[in-house]
């Protein structure tokens, strides 16, 4: 019996399911569209709609709610400051699902989930840029050390 079962399990255990949905929703916010199976898309749409509805308020409580799910402050700022204001006049229906094809291996229905409004999000992680600069500095210091040793 399925008493008190409130969500789709997707054939996964709790930890794996949570990681999957977190990565799907994250990819949705970063790219604006995602292609996945129909069952996963149903879960994805519910979470995405809930995050946008909460983020539209724009207050500290909304930021904390979104941060509780993602643990990434850059992504939270992107959602609350750039994505949510685009949907300010809408009460719901922030996403649409379009059937794309059937997957060849298991004949699963693939759908594309995308935002109804066009969203311009330029999300760049500052940590990635810092790592590249650090590597260049390390290489330069090695070259300088070899030049100093050669001159001695």
DSSP file (Angstrom, degrees, kcal/mol; ACC not computed):
  #  RESIDUE AA STRUCTURE BP1 BP2  ACC     N-H-->O    O-->H-N    N-H-->O    O-->H-N    TCO  KAPPA ALPHA  PHI   PSI    X-CA   Y-CA   Z-CA
    1    1 A X              0   0    0      0, 0.0     0, 0.0     0, 0.0     0, 0.0   0.000 360.0 360.0 360.0 151.2    0.0    0.0    0.0
    2    2 A X    >   +     0   0    0      3,-0.0     3,-1.3     2,-0.0     2,-0.1  -0.210 360.0 159.2-110.2  40.9    1.2    3.5   -0.7
    3    3 A X  T 3   +     0   0    0      1,-0.2     3,-0.1     3,-0.0     0, 0.0  -0.429  70.0   0.4 -67.2 137.3   -0.2    5.3    2.3
    4    4 A X  T 3  S+     0   0    0      1,-0.2     2,-0.7    -2,-0.1    -1,-0.2   0.689  85.8 144.2  61.0  24.4    1.5    8.6    3.1
    5    5 A X    <   +     0   0    0     -3,-1.3    -1,-0.2     1,-0.1    -3,-0.0  -0.853  19.3 173.2 -92.3 115.9    3.9    8.5    0.2
    6    6 A X        +     0   0    0     -2,-0.7     2,-0.3    -3,-0.1    -1,-0.1   0.589  51.9  38.5-105.3 -11.8    4.2   12.1   -0.9
    7    7 A X  S    S-     0   0    0      0, 0.0     2,-0.3     0, 0.0    -1,-0.0  -0.925  83.3 -95.5-139.3 163.0    7.0   12.1   -3.6
    8    8 A X        -     0   0    0     -2,-0.3    -2,-0.0     1,-0.1     0, 0.0  -0.561  24.0-158.2 -75.1 138.0    8.3   10.0   -6.4
    9    9 A X    >   -     0   0    0     -2,-0.3     3,-2.0     2,-0.0    -1,-0.1   0.691  13.2-151.8 -92.0 -19.7   11.1    7.7   -5.5
   10   10 A X  T 3   -     0   0    0      1,-0.3     3,-0.1    29,-0.0    -2,-0.1   0.685  61.9 -72.8  57.5  20.5   12.6    7.4   -9.0
   11   11 A X  T 3  S+     0   0    0      1,-0.3     2,-0.3     0, 0.0    -1,-0.3   0.731 107.6 114.2  70.7  21.9   13.9    3.9   -8.0
   12   12 A X    <   -     0   0    0     -3,-2.0    -1,-0.3     1,-0.0     2,-0.1  -0.860  68.6-110.3-125.0 156.6   16.6    5.5   -5.9
   13   13 A X     >  -     0   0    0     -2,-0.3     4,-2.8    -3,-0.1     5,-0.2  -0.320  45.1 -95.9 -76.1 170.0   17.5    5.6   -2.2
   14   14 A X  H  > S+     0   0    0      1,-0.2     4,-2.6     2,-0.2     5,-0.2   0.907 120.3  45.2 -57.8 -50.5   17.1    8.9   -0.3
   15   15 A X  H  > S+     0   0    0      1,-0.2     4,-2.1     2,-0.2    -1,-0.2   0.913 116.6  45.1 -64.0 -43.7   20.7   10.1   -0.5
   16   16 A X  H  > S+     0   0    0      2,-0.2     4,-2.3     1,-0.2    -1,-0.2   0.900 113.7  50.2 -67.2 -40.1   21.0    9.3   -4.2
   17   17 A X  H  X S+     0   0    0     -4,-2.8     4,-2.6     2,-0.2     5,-0.2   0.906 110.7  49.4 -64.3 -42.3   17.6   10.8   -5.0
   18   18 A X  H  X S+     0   0    0     -4,-2.6     4,-2.3    -5,-0.2    -2,-0.2   0.906 111.9  48.2 -64.5 -41.8   18.4   14.0   -3.2
   19   19 A X  H  X S+     0   0    0     -4,-2.1     4,-2.2    -5,-0.2    -2,-0.2   0.901 112.4  49.8 -64.6 -40.7   21.8   14.4   -5.0
   20   20 A X  H  X S+     0   0    0     -4,-2.3     4,-2.3     2,-0.2    -2,-0.2   0.944 113.1  44.3 -63.9 -48.8   20.1   13.8   -8.3
   21   21 A X  H  X S+     0   0    0     -4,-2.6     4,-2.6     1,-0.2     5,-0.2   0.882 112.2  53.6 -66.2 -36.6   17.3   16.3   -7.8
   22   22 A X  H  X S+     0   0    0     -4,-2.3     4,-2.2    -5,-0.2    -1,-0.2   0.922 111.6  44.7 -62.7 -43.8   19.8   18.9   -6.4
   23   23 A X  H  X S+     0   0    0     -4,-2.2     4,-2.4     2,-0.2    -2,-0.2   0.862 112.9  51.5 -70.7 -34.6   22.0   18.6   -9.5
   24   24 A X  H  X S+     0   0    0     -4,-2.3     4,-2.1     2,-0.2    -2,-0.2   0.941 113.0  43.9 -65.2 -46.7   19.0   18.7  -11.9
   25   25 A X  H  X S+     0   0    0     -4,-2.6     4,-2.2     2,-0.2    -2,-0.2   0.895 113.6  51.8 -66.4 -39.5   17.6   21.9  -10.3
   26   26 A X  H  X S+     0   0    0     -4,-2.2     4,-2.1    -5,-0.2    -1,-0.2   0.929 110.9  47.1 -61.5 -46.3   21.1   23.4  -10.1
   27   27 A X  H  X S+     0   0    0     -4,-2.4     4,-2.7     1,-0.2     5,-0.5   0.863 109.2  55.6 -63.9 -35.6   21.7   22.7  -13.8
   28   28 A X  H  X S+     0   0    0     -4,-2.1     4,-2.0     1,-0.2    -1,-0.2   0.927 110.5  43.9 -62.4 -45.5   18.2   24.1  -14.6
   29   29 A X  H  < S+     0   0    0     -4,-2.2    -2,-0.2     1,-0.2    -1,-0.2   0.855 117.1  46.1 -70.0 -34.0   19.0   27.4  -13.0
   30   30 A X  H  < S+     0   0    0     -4,-2.1    93,-0.2    -5,-0.2    -2,-0.2   0.904 126.4  25.0 -76.8 -41.2   22.5   27.7  -14.5
   31   31 A X  H  < S-     0   0    0     -4,-2.7    -3,-0.2    -5,-0.2    -2,-0.2   0.716  92.7-131.2 -99.3 -22.3   21.6   26.8  -18.1
   32   32 A X  S  < S+     0   0    0     -4,-2.0    83,-1.6    -5,-0.5     2,-0.3   0.201  83.3  44.7  90.9 -17.8   17.9   27.7  -18.3
   33   33 A X  E     -A  114   0A   0     -6,-0.3     2,-0.3    81,-0.2    81,-0.2  -0.987  60.5-174.5-154.5 155.4   16.9   24.4  -19.9
   34   34 A X  E     -A  113   0A   0     79,-2.4    79,-3.1    -2,-0.3     2,-0.5  -0.993  18.1-139.0-151.9 147.3   17.7   20.8  -19.4
   35   35 A X  E     +A  112   0A   0     -2,-0.3     2,-0.2    77,-0.2    77,-0.2  -0.951  42.6 133.5-113.5 124.6   16.8   17.5  -21.1
   36   36 A X  E     -A  111   0A   0     75,-2.4    75,-3.2    -2,-0.5    -2,-0.0  -0.855  55.8 -62.9-153.2-177.3   15.9   14.5  -19.0
   37   37 A X  E  >  -A  110   0A   0     -2,-0.2     4,-2.1    73,-0.2    73,-0.2  -0.313  47.4-112.4 -75.8 163.9   13.3   11.8  -18.6
   38   38 A X  H  > S+     0   0    0     71,-1.7     4,-1.7     2,-0.2     5,-0.1   0.889 115.2  51.5 -65.8 -40.1    9.6   12.5  -18.0
   39   39 A X  H  > S+     0   0    0      1,-0.2     4,-1.2     2,-0.2    -1,-0.2   0.919 113.1  44.5 -64.3 -43.9    9.6   11.1  -14.5
   40   40 A X  H  > S+     0   0    0      1,-0.2     4,-2.6     2,-0.2    -1,-0.2   0.853 108.8  58.5 -68.0 -33.8   12.6   13.1  -13.4
   41   41 A X  H  X S+     0   0    0     -4,-2.1     4,-2.8     1,-0.2     5,-0.2   0.865 100.5  56.1 -64.7 -35.8   11.2   16.2  -15.1
   42   42 A X  H  X S+     0   0    0     -4,-1.7     4,-1.6     2,-0.2    -1,-0.2   0.916 111.7  42.5 -62.4 -42.4    8.0   16.0  -13.0
   43   43 A X  H  X S+     0   0    0     -4,-1.2     4,-2.0     2,-0.2    -2,-0.2   0.910 114.1  52.5 -68.3 -42.0   10.2   16.1   -9.8
   44   44 A X  H  X S+     0   0    0     -4,-2.6     4,-2.6     1,-0.2     5,-0.2   0.900 107.3  51.1 -61.0 -44.1   12.4   18.9  -11.3
   45   45 A X  H  X S+     0   0    0     -4,-2.8     4,-2.6     1,-0.2     5,-0.3   0.912 108.7  51.6 -63.7 -42.9    9.5   21.1  -12.2
   46   46 A X  H  X S+     0   0    0     -4,-1.6     4,-1.9    -5,-0.2    -1,-0.2   0.928 113.8  42.9 -60.3 -46.0    8.0   20.9   -8.7
   47   47 A X  H  X S+     0   0    0     -4,-2.0     4,-2.4     2,-0.2    -2,-0.2   0.903 114.5  50.3 -68.0 -41.1   11.3   21.9   -7.0
   48   48 A X  H  X S+     0   0    0     -4,-2.6     4,-2.3     1,-0.2     5,-0.2   0.924 111.2  48.2 -63.3 -44.8   12.1   24.6   -9.5
   49   49 A X  H  X S+     0   0    0     -4,-2.6     4,-2.5    -5,-0.2    -1,-0.2   0.904 111.8  50.3 -62.5 -41.1    8.7   26.2   -9.2
   50   50 A X  H  X S+     0   0    0     -4,-1.9     4,-2.0    -5,-0.3    -1,-0.2   0.908 110.5  49.0 -64.8 -42.0    8.9   26.1   -5.4
   51   51 A X  H  X S+     0   0    0     -4,-2.4     4,-2.4     2,-0.2    -2,-0.2   0.913 113.7  45.7 -64.6 -42.8   12.3   27.7   -5.3
   52   52 A X  H  X S+     0   0    0     -4,-2.3     4,-1.7     2,-0.2    -2,-0.2   0.916 110.7  53.1 -68.4 -41.9   11.3   30.5   -7.7
   53   53 A X  H  < S+     0   0    0     -4,-2.5     4,-0.4    -5,-0.2    -1,-0.2   0.904 114.7  41.8 -59.7 -41.1    8.0   31.2   -5.8
   54   54 A X  H >< S+     0   0    0     -4,-2.0     3,-1.0     1,-0.2     4,-0.5   0.888 113.3  52.8 -72.8 -38.7   10.0   31.5   -2.5
   55   55 A X  H >< S+     0   0    0     -4,-2.4     3,-0.6     1,-0.2    -2,-0.2   0.709  91.7  75.4 -72.2 -19.8   12.8   33.5   -4.1
   56   56 A X  T 3< S+     0   0    0     -4,-1.7    -1,-0.2     1,-0.2    -2,-0.2   0.790  86.1  63.4 -63.2 -26.1   10.3   36.1   -5.6
   57   57 A X  T <  S-     0   0    0     -3,-1.0    -1,-0.2    -4,-0.4    -2,-0.2   0.885  88.2-159.1 -65.5 -37.7    9.9   37.5   -2.1
   58   58 A X    <   +     0   0    0     -3,-0.6    -3,-0.1    -4,-0.5    -1,-0.1   0.533  42.3 126.9  75.4   7.4   13.6   38.5   -2.1
   59   59 A X  S  > S-     0   0    0      1,-0.1     4,-1.9     4,-0.0    -1,-0.2  -0.264  78.0 -94.2 -90.4-178.4   13.9   38.8    1.7
   60   60 A X  H  > S+     0   0    0      1,-0.2     4,-2.5     2,-0.2     5,-0.2   0.868 123.6  56.8 -64.3 -38.0   16.5   37.2    4.0
   61   61 A X  H  > S+     0   0    0      1,-0.2     4,-2.1     2,-0.2    -1,-0.2   0.895 106.4  49.8 -61.6 -40.1   14.1   34.3    4.7
   62   62 A X  H  > S+     0   0    0      2,-0.2     4,-2.2     1,-0.2    -1,-0.2   0.907 110.5  49.7 -65.5 -41.7   13.8   33.5    1.0
   63   63 A X  H  X S+     0   0    0     -4,-1.9     4,-2.6     1,-0.2    -2,-0.2   0.897 110.9  49.7 -64.8 -39.3   17.6   33.5    0.6
   64   64 A X  H  X S+     0   0    0     -4,-2.5     4,-2.1     2,-0.2    -1,-0.2   0.879 108.8  53.0 -66.8 -36.6   18.0   31.3    3.6
   65   65 A X  H  X S+     0   0    0     -4,-2.1     4,-0.8     2,-0.2    -2,-0.2   0.931 113.9  41.8 -63.0 -46.1   15.4   28.8    2.2
   66   66 A X  H >X S+     0   0    0     -4,-2.2     4,-2.1     1,-0.2     3,-0.6   0.894 113.8  52.8 -69.5 -39.5   17.2   28.6   -1.1
   67   67 A X  H 3X S+     0   0    0     -4,-2.6     4,-2.4     1,-0.2    -1,-0.2   0.854 100.5  62.1 -64.8 -34.4   20.6   28.4    0.6
   68   68 A X  H 3< S+     0   0    0     -4,-2.1    -1,-0.2     1,-0.2    -2,-0.2   0.832 110.9  40.1 -59.0 -32.1   19.4   25.5    2.8
   69   69 A X  H << S+     0   0    0     -4,-0.8    -2,-0.2    -3,-0.6    -1,-0.2   0.887 129.4  24.6 -84.9 -42.0   18.9   23.5   -0.4
   70   70 A X  H  < S-     0   0    0     -4,-2.1    -3,-0.2     2,-0.1    -2,-0.2   0.796  75.3-151.3 -99.0 -30.9   22.0   24.5   -2.5
   71   71 A X     <  +     0   0    0     -4,-2.4     2,-0.3    -5,-0.3    -4,-0.1   0.865  62.6 112.7  54.6  40.4   24.7   25.6    0.0
   72   72 A X     >  -     0   0    0      1,-0.1     4,-2.1    -5,-0.1     3,-0.2  -0.879  51.0-165.6-142.5 106.9   26.1   27.9   -2.7
   73   73 A X  H  > S+     0   0    0     -2,-0.3     4,-2.4     1,-0.2     5,-0.2   0.839  88.9  56.0 -66.3 -34.1   25.9   31.6   -2.1
   74   74 A X  H  > S+     0   0    0      1,-0.2     4,-1.9     2,-0.2    -1,-0.2   0.915 110.2  45.5 -63.3 -42.0   26.7   32.6   -5.7
   75   75 A X  H  > S+     0   0    0      2,-0.2     4,-2.5     1,-0.2    -2,-0.2   0.883 110.8  53.6 -68.0 -38.3   23.8   30.4   -7.0
   76   76 A X  H  X S+     0   0    0     -4,-2.1     4,-2.8     1,-0.2     5,-0.3   0.926 109.4  48.2 -61.7 -44.6   21.5   31.8   -4.3
   77   77 A X  H  X S+     0   0    0     -4,-2.4     4,-2.5     1,-0.2     5,-0.5   0.886 110.6  52.1 -63.5 -38.3   22.3   35.4   -5.4
   78   78 A X  H  X>S+     0   0    0     -4,-1.9     5,-1.9     3,-0.2     4,-1.8   0.927 113.6  43.4 -62.3 -45.0   21.7   34.4   -9.0
   79   79 A X  I  <>S+     0   0    0     -4,-2.5     5,-2.8     3,-0.2     6,-0.2   0.946 121.2  38.0 -66.9 -48.8   18.3   32.9   -8.3
   80   80 A X  I  <5S+     0   0    0     -4,-2.8     5,-0.3    -5,-0.2    -2,-0.2   0.880 126.2  34.4 -74.1 -38.4   17.1   35.7   -5.9
   81   81 A X  I  <5S+     0   0    0     -4,-2.5    -3,-0.2    -5,-0.3    -2,-0.2   0.812 132.8  17.1 -90.5 -31.4   18.6   38.7   -7.8
   82   82 A X  I  <5S+     0   0    0     -4,-1.8     4,-0.5    -5,-0.5    -3,-0.2   0.820 126.7  36.7-110.8 -43.2   18.4   37.7  -11.5
   83   83 A X  I >><S+     0   0    0     -5,-1.9     3,-0.8     2,-0.1     4,-0.7   0.939 112.5  51.5 -82.8 -47.8   16.0   34.8  -12.1
   84   84 A X  G >4<S+     0   0    0     -5,-2.8     3,-1.1     1,-0.2    -1,-0.1   0.871 103.3  57.6 -62.3 -40.0   13.1   35.5   -9.6
   85   85 A X  G >4 S+     0   0    0     -5,-0.3     3,-1.3     1,-0.2    -1,-0.2   0.783  97.0  64.4 -63.1 -23.7   12.5   39.1  -10.6
   86   86 A X  G <4 S+     0   0    0     -3,-0.8     3,-0.3    -4,-0.5    -1,-0.2   0.848 107.1  42.5 -64.1 -32.3   11.8   38.0  -14.2
   87   87 A X  G X< S+     0   0    0     -3,-1.1     3,-1.1    -4,-0.7    -1,-0.3   0.069  77.9 119.1-100.6  22.7    8.8   36.1  -13.0
   88   88 A X  T <  S+     0   0    0     -3,-1.3    -1,-0.2     1,-0.3    -2,-0.1   0.847  77.5  45.2 -60.1 -36.4    7.5   38.8  -10.6
   89   89 A X  T 3  S+     0   0    0     -3,-0.3     2,-0.3    -4,-0.2    -1,-0.3   0.564  99.0  86.9 -86.3  -8.5    4.2   39.2  -12.4
   90   90 A X    <   -     0   0    0     -3,-1.1     3,-0.1     1,-0.1     4,-0.1  -0.711  57.5-161.6 -94.7 143.6    3.5   35.4  -12.7
   91   91 A X  S    S-     0   0    0     -2,-0.3     2,-0.3     1,-0.3    -1,-0.1   0.591  71.9 -34.7 -94.0 -13.9    1.8   33.4  -10.0
   92   92 A X  S    S+     0   0    0      1,-0.1    -1,-0.3    -5,-0.0   -43,-0.0  -0.967  95.0  88.3 176.4-177.0    3.1   30.1  -11.3
   93   93 A X        +     0   0    0     -2,-0.3    -1,-0.1    -3,-0.1    23,-0.1   0.950  42.0 156.2  69.7  49.4    3.9   28.1  -14.4
   94   94 A X        +     0   0    0    -49,-0.1    22,-2.6    -3,-0.1    23,-0.4   0.671  59.4  46.0 -81.5 -17.3    7.5   29.3  -14.6
   95   95 A X  E     -B  115   0A   0     20,-0.3     2,-0.3    21,-0.1    20,-0.2  -0.828  63.8-155.8-124.4 161.0    8.6   26.3  -16.6
   96   96 A X  E     -B  114   0A   0     18,-2.7    18,-2.3    -2,-0.3     2,-0.5  -0.980   9.3-145.6-132.5 149.3    7.4   24.3  -19.6
   97   97 A X  E     -B  113   0A   0     -2,-0.3     2,-0.5    16,-0.2    16,-0.2  -0.962  13.0-170.8-116.6 132.7    8.0   20.7  -20.7
   98   98 A X  E     -B  112   0A   0     14,-2.2    14,-3.0    -2,-0.5     2,-0.3  -0.986  25.3-124.3-124.9 125.2    8.3   19.7  -24.3
   99   99 A X  E     +B  111   0A   0     -2,-0.5    12,-0.3    12,-0.2     3,-0.1  -0.524  32.4 175.0 -69.4 127.8    8.5   16.1  -25.4
  100  100 A X  E     -     0   0A   0     10,-2.8     2,-0.3     1,-0.4    11,-0.2   0.885  47.5 -57.2-100.9 -58.8   11.6   15.6  -27.4
  101  101 A X  E     -B  110   0A   0      9,-1.1     9,-3.1     7,-0.1     2,-0.4  -0.922  51.3 -82.9-166.9-174.2   12.0   11.9  -28.3
  102  102 A X  E     -B  109   0A   0     -2,-0.3     7,-0.2     7,-0.2     2,-0.1  -0.940  46.0-113.5-111.1 136.8   12.2    8.4  -26.9
  103  103 A X     >  -     0   0    0      5,-3.2     4,-1.5    -2,-0.4     5,-0.1  -0.438  19.9-136.0 -70.9 140.5   15.6    7.1  -25.8
  104  104 A X  T  4 S+     0   0    0      1,-0.2    -1,-0.1     2,-0.2    -2,-0.0   0.879  93.7  49.8 -68.2 -40.8   16.9    4.3  -27.9
  105  105 A X  T  4 S+     0   0    0      1,-0.2    -1,-0.2     3,-0.0    -2,-0.0   0.940 132.0   7.2 -68.5 -50.2   18.2    2.0  -25.1
  106  106 A X  T  4 S-     0   0    0      2,-0.1    -1,-0.2     0, 0.0    -2,-0.2   0.321  93.9-118.9-119.6   6.5   15.2    1.7  -22.8
  107  107 A X     <  +     0   0    0     -4,-1.5     2,-0.2     1,-0.2    -3,-0.1   0.783  54.0 163.9  62.7  29.4   12.5    3.6  -24.8
  108  108 A X        -     0   0    0     -5,-0.1    -5,-3.2     1,-0.1     2,-0.5  -0.542  43.9-110.4 -77.9 145.3   12.1    6.2  -22.0
  109  109 A X  E     - B   0 102A   0     -7,-0.2   -71,-1.7    -2,-0.2     2,-0.4  -0.649  32.3-155.1 -77.9 122.1   10.4    9.5  -22.9
  110  110 A X  E     -AB  37 101A   0     -9,-3.1   -10,-2.8    -2,-0.5    -9,-1.1  -0.842  14.0-176.9 -99.8 135.3   12.8   12.4  -23.0
  111  111 A X  E     -AB  36  99A   0    -75,-3.2   -75,-2.4    -2,-0.4     2,-0.5  -0.915  23.5-130.9-128.4 155.4   11.5   15.9  -22.4
  112  112 A X  E     -AB  35  98A   0    -14,-3.0   -14,-2.2    -2,-0.3     2,-0.5  -0.940  19.2-160.6-106.3 123.7   13.1   19.3  -22.4
  113  113 A X  E     +AB  34  97A   0    -79,-3.1   -79,-2.4    -2,-0.5     2,-0.3  -0.906  22.7 159.8-104.1 127.6   12.3   21.5  -19.4
  114  114 A X  E     -AB  33  96A   0    -18,-2.3   -18,-2.7    -2,-0.5   -81,-0.2  -0.959  42.6 -93.7-144.4 161.0   12.9   25.2  -19.9
  115  115 A X  E     - B   0  95A   0    -83,-1.6   -20,-0.3    -2,-0.3     4,-0.1  -0.462  26.3-134.8 -73.8 148.4   11.8   28.5  -18.4
  116  116 A X  S    S+     0   0    0    -22,-2.6     2,-0.2    -2,-0.1    -1,-0.1   0.903  91.3  52.9 -69.9 -42.2    8.9   30.2  -19.9
  117  117 A X  S    S-     0   0    0    -23,-0.4     2,-0.4     1,-0.1    -2,-0.1  -0.632  97.9-104.6 -92.5 152.5   10.7   33.6  -19.9
  118  118 A X        -     0   0    0     -2,-0.2     2,-0.5   -32,-0.1    -2,-0.1  -0.635  38.5-160.8 -77.1 130.6   14.1   34.2  -21.4
  119  119 A X        -     0   0    0     -2,-0.4     2,-0.8    -4,-0.1   -36,-0.1  -0.956  12.8-156.2-120.1 128.9   16.7   34.5  -18.7
  120  120 A X        +     0   0    0     -2,-0.5     2,-0.5   -38,-0.2   -88,-0.0  -0.869  25.5 168.0-102.7 101.1   20.1   36.0  -19.1
  121  121 A X        -     0   0    0     -2,-0.8     2,-0.9   -91,-0.1    -2,-0.1  -0.956  20.2-172.3-121.1 118.9   22.3   34.5  -16.4
  122  122 A X        +     0   0    0     -2,-0.5     2,-0.7     2,-0.1    -2,-0.0  -0.800  17.2 177.1-106.5  87.7   26.0   35.0  -16.4
  123  123 A X        +     0   0    0     -2,-0.9     2,-0.4   -93,-0.2    -2,-0.1  -0.836   4.4 166.6 -99.4 115.8   27.1   32.7  -13.6
  124  124 A X        -     0   0    0     -2,-0.7     2,-0.5   -50,-0.1    -2,-0.1  -0.996  32.5-131.2-128.8 133.1   30.8   32.4  -13.1
  125  125 A X    >>  -     0   0    0     -2,-0.4     4,-1.0     1,-0.2     3,-0.5  -0.699   8.0-153.5 -81.6 124.7   32.5   30.9  -10.1
  126  126 A X  H 3> S+     0   0    0     -2,-0.5     4,-1.8     1,-0.2    -1,-0.2   0.785  91.2  66.0 -67.8 -24.4   35.2   33.2   -8.8
  127  127 A X  H 3> S+     0   0    0      1,-0.2     4,-2.0     2,-0.2    -1,-0.2   0.865  96.7  54.8 -64.8 -35.7   37.1   30.2   -7.3
  128  128 A X  H <> S+     0   0    0     -3,-0.5     4,-1.7     1,-0.2    -1,-0.2   0.916 108.0  48.6 -65.0 -42.8   37.8   28.8  -10.8
  129  129 A X  H  X S+     0   0    0     -4,-1.0     4,-1.8     1,-0.2    -1,-0.2   0.891 110.0  52.2 -65.0 -38.7   39.4   32.1  -11.9
  130  130 A X  H  X S+     0   0    0     -4,-1.8     4,-2.3     1,-0.2    -1,-0.2   0.890 106.3  53.7 -64.5 -39.9   41.5   32.2   -8.7
  131  131 A X  H  X S+     0   0    0     -4,-2.0     4,-2.1     1,-0.2    -1,-0.2   0.903 107.2  50.9 -63.8 -40.7   42.9   28.7   -9.3
  132  132 A X  H  X S+     0   0    0     -4,-1.7     4,-1.8     1,-0.2    -1,-0.2   0.911 110.8  48.8 -63.4 -41.6   44.0   29.6  -12.8
  133  133 A X  H  X S+     0   0    0     -4,-1.8     4,-2.1     1,-0.2    -1,-0.2   0.887 109.0  53.4 -64.9 -38.9   45.9   32.6  -11.5
  134  134 A X  H  X S+     0   0    0     -4,-2.3     4,-2.3     1,-0.2    -1,-0.2   0.905 107.1  51.4 -63.9 -41.3   47.5   30.6   -8.7
  135  135 A X  H  X S+     0   0    0     -4,-2.1     4,-2.2     1,-0.2    -1,-0.2   0.901 109.4  50.2 -63.4 -40.7   48.8   28.1  -11.2
  136  136 A X  H  X S+     0   0    0     -4,-1.8     4,-2.3     1,-0.2    -1,-0.2   0.905 110.6  49.7 -63.9 -41.2   50.3   30.8  -13.4
  137  137 A X  H  X S+     0   0    0     -4,-2.1     4,-2.3     2,-0.2    -2,-0.2   0.901 110.0  50.6 -64.7 -41.2   52.1   32.4  -10.4
  138  138 A X  H  X S+     0   0    0     -4,-2.3     4,-1.9     2,-0.2    -1,-0.2   0.915 110.6  49.3 -63.5 -43.3   53.5   29.0   -9.3
  139  139 A X  H  X S+     0   0    0     -4,-2.2     4,-2.0     1,-0.2    -2,-0.2   0.905 111.0  50.2 -63.1 -41.0   54.9   28.4  -12.8
  140  140 A X  H  X S+     0   0    0     -4,-2.3     4,-2.4     1,-0.2    -1,-0.2   0.895 109.1  51.1 -65.4 -39.5   56.4   31.9  -12.9
  141  141 A X  H  X S+     0   0    0     -4,-2.3     4,-2.2     1,-0.2    -1,-0.2   0.869 108.3  52.0 -67.9 -34.5   58.1   31.3   -9.5
  142  142 A X  H  X S+     0   0    0     -4,-1.9     4,-2.2     2,-0.2    -1,-0.2   0.903 110.4  48.7 -65.7 -40.8   59.6   28.0  -10.7
  143  143 A X  H  X S+     0   0    0     -4,-2.0     4,-2.1     1,-0.2    -2,-0.2   0.916 111.2  50.0 -64.3 -42.5   61.0   29.7  -13.8
  144  144 A X  H  X S+     0   0    0     -4,-2.4     4,-2.3     1,-0.2    -2,-0.2   0.894 109.8  50.9 -63.3 -39.7   62.4   32.5  -11.6
  145  145 A X  H  X S+     0   0    0     -4,-2.2     4,-2.4     1,-0.2    -1,-0.2   0.909 109.8  49.5 -64.3 -42.1   64.0   29.9   -9.3
  146  146 A X  H  X S+     0   0    0     -4,-2.2     4,-2.0     1,-0.2    -1,-0.2   0.875 110.9  50.2 -66.5 -35.1   65.6   28.1  -12.1
  147  147 A X  H  X S+     0   0    0     -4,-2.1     4,-1.8     2,-0.2    -2,-0.2   0.899 110.9  49.2 -67.6 -40.4   67.0   31.3  -13.6
  148  148 A X  H  X S+     0   0    0     -4,-2.3     4,-1.1     1,-0.2    -2,-0.2   0.904 112.1  48.2 -64.9 -41.8   68.5   32.3  -10.1
  149  149 A X  H  < S+     0   0    0     -4,-2.4     3,-0.3     1,-0.2    -1,-0.2   0.876 110.7  51.4 -66.8 -37.0   70.1   28.9   -9.8
  150  150 A X  H  < S+     0   0    0     -4,-2.0    -1,-0.2     1,-0.2    -2,-0.2   0.852 107.7  52.8 -68.3 -33.9   71.5   29.1  -13.3
  151  151 A X  H  <        0   0    0     -4,-1.8    -1,-0.2     1,-0.2    -2,-0.2   0.742 360.0 360.0 -74.4 -22.2   73.0   32.5  -12.6
  152  152 A X     <        0   0    0     -4,-1.1    -1,-0.2    -3,-0.3    -2,-0.2   0.445 360.0 360.0 -81.8 360.0   74.8   31.2   -9.4
